[in-house]
Amino acid sequence: MRLIGIATQYRMAEGLLAKRFWGLLEFYLEALSSQGLAYVLLPPQGPEALEKILPHLDGLLLPGGGDVDPDRFGEEPHPRLGEVLPERDEHEIFLARYGAEKGLPTLGICRGIQVMNVAMGGSLYQDLEAQGFHEIQHQQKSPPPALAHGVKLVAESPLSRLFPPSFRVNSYHHQGIKALGRGLKPIALSPDGLVEAVALEGHPLFLGVQWHPELLKKHWPLFSLLKT
């Protein structure tokens, strides 16, 4: 059974123990388990510690979450930028670069695709609506399992084995890929031209998707790609 390391999300505890704690929404664990994958959570820690852990893993998962600090791609904060957490950015960018450099299968979801792009030198739209994307509702109002908009596959990739050329996805984000990072190619686009999925050329599996497959049981086979 393959072992997948998952970068953790965080919440703030309340009351006397008002401290950040690191964990993960259960949807991701259910999706991985459904594909016969074992997992271990990876909270932020120093590079020396991570380099002891990562060689024992068979893959990485970068989950959804808040905004990436625009300082990571050389921009000042837009007025609509949400909360950022430099500690999480540093941790996940390290993981993404490790996955890219070592050929470790890596899957990024929503924030995860954005982290992967920034880790490879790319940039992000800090707020899609404010920066010209008005035709599509990328931050949908309806809860799962509602779908938001269509996407179209534009290049051959592992997604081609799982999805038809055009299909619908959910959408819970206000940022998105602007300039692509080094070696990344777009493999799916939304109707307004926003990049919805990327892959790193020449890598066994360095794949990011902008939607949330963990919330859609029909999309859970996507996690099986981590068996690559």
C-alpha positions in Angstrom: 0.0 0.0 0.0 1.4 3.4 -1.0 1.9 6.0 1.7 0.9 9.6 0.9 2.1 12.6 2.9 -0.5 15.4 3.2 0.3 18.9 4.1 -2.0 20.0 6.9 -4.6 22.8 7.0 -5.1 24.8 10.2 -7.7 26.4 12.4 -7.4 28.6 15.5 -8.6 27.2 18.8 -10.8 29.4 21.0 -10.8 30.5 24.6 -7.9 29.8 26.9 -6.2 27.6 24.3 -6.3 30.2 21.5 -3.5 28.6 19.5 -3.3 27.5 16.0 -3.8 23.7 15.5 -2.9 21.7 12.4 -5.2 19.0 10.9 -7.1 18.1 7.8 -10.7 18.1 6.6 -12.0 14.5 6.6 -13.0 14.5 2.9 -9.4 14.2 1.8 -8.8 11.1 4.0 -12.0 9.5 2.7 -11.0 10.1 -0.9 -7.5 8.6 -0.3 -8.8 5.6 1.6 -11.3 4.9 -1.2 -8.4 4.4 -3.6 -6.5 2.1 -1.3 -3.9 4.7 -0.2 -2.4 5.1 3.3 -1.6 8.6 4.6 0.3 10.6 7.1 -0.2 14.2 8.0 2.7 16.7 7.6 2.4 19.8 9.7 5.0 22.6 9.2 8.5 21.8 10.4 12.0 22.5 9.4 13.7 21.3 6.2 16.0 19.0 8.1 13.1 17.2 9.7 11.2 17.0 6.4 14.2 15.6 4.6 14.2 12.7 7.1 10.5 12.0 6.5 10.0 12.6 2.8 12.2 9.8 1.4 9.9 7.3 3.1 6.8 8.5 1.2 5.3 7.4 -2.1 3.5 10.7 -2.9 2.4 14.1 -1.7 -1.0 15.8 -1.5 -1.3 19.6 -1.2 -4.9 20.4 -0.1 -7.0 23.5 -0.3 -6.9 26.5 2.0 -6.3 30.3 2.2 -4.5 32.7 0.0 -0.8 32.5 -0.9 1.2 35.6 0.2 1.8 37.6 -3.0 5.3 38.4 -1.7 6.1 34.9 -2.8 5.7 36.0 -6.5 6.9 39.6 -6.2 3.7 41.5 -5.9 2.1 43.9 -3.3 -1.1 42.7 -1.7 -4.3 43.5 -3.6 -7.1 45.0 -1.5 -9.2 41.8 -1.9 -6.3 39.5 -0.7 -7.5 37.2 2.1 -5.7 36.0 5.1 -2.2 34.6 4.5 0.1 32.5 6.6 3.8 32.6 5.8 4.5 29.5 7.8 2.1 27.4 5.7 3.4 29.0 2.4 7.0 28.2 3.3 6.1 24.6 4.2 4.0 23.8 1.2 6.4 25.5 -1.3 9.2 23.4 0.1 7.1 20.2 -0.3 6.1 21.2 -3.9 9.7 21.8 -4.9 10.8 18.6 -3.3 8.1 16.7 -5.2 9.1 18.4 -8.5 12.9 17.8 -8.0 12.7 14.3 -6.7 10.1 12.9 -9.1 7.8 12.2 -6.2 4.1 11.9 -7.3 2.4 15.1 -6.2 -1.2 16.2 -6.4 -2.4 19.7 -5.6 -6.0 20.7 -5.0 -7.3 24.3 -5.2 -4.8 26.2 -3.1 -2.5 23.3 -3.9 -2.3 24.0 -7.6 -1.6 27.6 -6.8 1.3 26.6 -4.4 2.7 24.4 -7.1 2.7 27.2 -9.6 4.3 29.6 -7.2 6.9 27.0 -6.2 7.9 26.7 -9.9 8.3 30.5 -10.3 4.8 31.4 -11.5 2.3 34.0 -10.3 -1.3 34.3 -9.3 -4.3 36.5 -9.8 -4.9 37.7 -6.3 -8.7 38.2 -6.9 -10.2 36.9 -10.1 -13.3 39.2 -10.2 -11.3 42.3 -9.5 -8.7 41.4 -12.1 -11.0 40.9 -15.0 -12.7 37.5 -14.6 -16.4 38.3 -14.6 -18.0 35.7 -16.9 -17.8 32.6 -14.6 -18.6 32.2 -10.9 -15.4 30.7 -9.6 -16.4 31.1 -5.9 -19.7 29.3 -6.0 -22.4 29.9 -3.5 -23.9 26.4 -3.4 -22.5 23.7 -1.1 -21.3 20.2 -2.2 -22.2 18.3 -4.3 -23.4 21.2 -6.5 -21.2 22.0 -9.5 -20.3 25.4 -10.7 -19.0 25.5 -14.3 -17.5 23.5 -17.1 -13.8 22.8 -17.9 -12.2 21.6 -21.1 -9.2 19.3 -21.4 -6.7 21.0 -23.7 -3.7 18.6 -23.6 -3.1 14.9 -23.1 -2.5 14.1 -19.4 -3.5 11.6 -16.7 -6.8 13.4 -16.5 -7.6 12.2 -20.0 -8.0 8.7 -18.6 -10.5 9.8 -16.0 -12.7 12.5 -17.6 -14.3 13.2 -20.9 -13.0 16.1 -23.0 -15.5 18.5 -21.3 -17.0 18.1 -17.9 -18.3 20.2 -14.9 -16.5 20.9 -11.6 -17.2 22.6 -8.3 -15.4 25.8 -7.6 -14.5 27.5 -4.3 -11.7 29.9 -5.0 -11.1 33.6 -5.7 -7.4 33.3 -6.8 -6.0 31.5 -9.8 -3.0 30.9 -12.0 -1.7 34.0 -13.9 1.8 33.3 -15.2 2.7 29.6 -15.4 5.7 28.3 -13.5 8.7 26.7 -15.1 7.9 23.5 -16.9 4.2 23.6 -16.2 1.7 23.1 -19.0 -2.0 23.9 -18.8 -4.1 20.7 -19.3 -7.6 22.1 -18.5 -9.2 25.5 -18.9 -12.5 27.0 -17.8 -14.7 28.8 -20.4 -13.2 32.2 -19.5 -9.7 30.9 -20.1 -8.6 30.4 -16.5 -6.2 27.5 -16.0 -8.0 24.8 -14.2 -5.3 22.1 -14.2 -1.6 21.9 -14.8 1.1 19.2 -15.1 4.9 19.3 -15.0 6.4 18.1 -18.2 8.7 15.1 -17.9 7.5 14.3 -14.3 5.8 11.0 -13.4 3.0 13.0 -11.7 3.1 16.6 -10.7 -0.5 17.5 -11.2 -2.7 20.3 -9.9 -6.4 20.9 -10.2 -8.3 24.1 -9.3 -11.5 22.3 -8.2 -12.2 20.1 -5.2 -12.4 16.4 -6.2 -12.4 15.4 -2.6 -16.0 16.8 -2.3 -17.2 14.8 -5.3 -17.3 11.0 -5.0 -17.4 10.6 -8.7 -14.0 12.4 -8.8 -12.3 10.3 -6.1 -10.6 8.1 -8.8 -8.4 11.2 -9.4 -6.6 10.3 -6.1 -5.6 6.9 -7.6 -3.1 8.8 -9.8 -0.9 9.0 -6.7 -0.2 5.3 -7.2 1.9 6.3 -10.2 
